[in-house]
Amino acid sequence: MNAMVGDHLHVHRNVVGVTEADGEIIEVRGEDGHPPYLVRFNDGRTVLVYPGPDAFVEPVPH
């Protein structure tokens, strides 16, 4: 998985009653665009994320 600052991270949850999480990548801490990513989610939380197989990056034009 590769990302750049400004890209969006989408996390699909496979748990009943738990909504999906979407946020903007505000910092890439790994080398060459690799995780971990500091993500500001739409609910206001800012979290350091190592995305799993239930996540994908949506690139935005830079």
Backbone hydrogen bonds in HBPLUS format (Angstrom, degrees):
<---DONOR---> <-ACCEPTOR-->    atom                        ^
c    i                          cat <-CA-CA->   ^        H-A-AA   ^      H-
h    n   atom  resd res      DA  || num        DHA   H-A  angle D-A-AA Bond
n    s   type  num  typ     dist DA aas  dist angle  dist       angle   num
A0003-ALA N   A0033-GLY O   2.85 MM  30  4.91 136.7  2.04 120.0 133.3     1
A0007-ASP N   A0004-MET O   3.02 MM   3  5.71 166.6  2.04 140.5 143.4     2
A0006-GLY N   A0025-ILE O   2.82 MM  19  5.38 169.7  1.83 155.4 158.5     3
A0025-ILE N   A0007-ASP O   2.84 MM  18  5.56 175.5  1.84 167.3 167.8     4
A0008-HIS N   A0058-GLU O   3.03 MM  50  5.05 175.1  2.03 144.8 144.7     5
A0058-GLU N   A0008-HIS O   2.73 MM  50  5.05 169.0  1.74 156.1 160.0     6
A0009-LEU N   A0023-GLY O   2.81 MM  14  5.38 157.6  1.86 149.4 157.0     7
A0023-GLY N   A0009-LEU O   2.99 MM  14  5.38 146.2  2.11 147.4 156.8     8
A0010-HIS N   A0056-PHE O   2.95 MM  46  5.47 171.5  1.96 165.3 168.1     9
A0056-PHE N   A0010-HIS O   2.91 MM  46  5.47 151.0  2.00 150.8 160.2    10
A0011-VAL N   A0021-ALA O   2.77 MM  10  5.06 161.7  1.80 159.8 163.4    11
A0021-ALA N   A0011-VAL O   3.02 MM  10  5.06 160.8  2.06 144.5 149.8    12
A0012-HIS N   A0054-ASP O   2.80 MM  42  5.33 168.5  1.81 165.0 161.1    13
A0018-VAL N   A0015-VAL O   3.20 MM   3  5.65 163.4  2.23 134.8 134.3    14
A0042-ASN N   A0022-ASP O   2.90 MM  20  6.03 154.2  1.96 171.1 162.5    15
A0024-GLU N   A0040-ARG O   2.95 MM  16  5.34 152.0  2.03 143.6 139.1    16
A0040-ARG N   A0024-GLU O   2.91 MM  16  5.34 163.2  1.94 155.9 155.6    17
A0026-ILE N   A0038-LEU O   2.79 MM  12  5.68 157.9  1.84 159.2 166.9    18
A0038-LEU N   A0027-GLU O   2.82 MM  11  4.93 168.4  1.84 146.9 150.9    19
A0029-ARG N   A0036-PRO O   2.93 MM   7  5.47 161.7  1.97 162.3 166.2    20
A0034-HIS N   A0031-GLU O   3.07 MM   3  5.54 160.2  2.11 117.9 124.2    21
A0037-TYR N   A0049-VAL O   2.90 MM  12  5.20 160.3  1.94 147.6 152.6    22
A0049-VAL N   A0037-TYR O   2.70 MM  12  5.20 169.0  1.71 156.1 159.7    23
A0039-VAL N   A0047-VAL O   2.86 MM   8  5.40 173.4  1.87 153.8 154.3    24
A0047-VAL N   A0039-VAL O   2.87 MM   8  5.40 155.2  1.93 152.4 155.7    25
A0041-PHE N   A0045-ARG O   2.80 MM   4  5.42 149.4  1.89 164.1 171.7    26
A0044-GLY N   A0041-PHE O   2.90 MM   3  5.53 160.5  1.94 124.4 127.1    27
A0055-ALA N   A0052-GLY O   3.18 MM   3  5.72 152.7  2.26 123.3 123.2    28
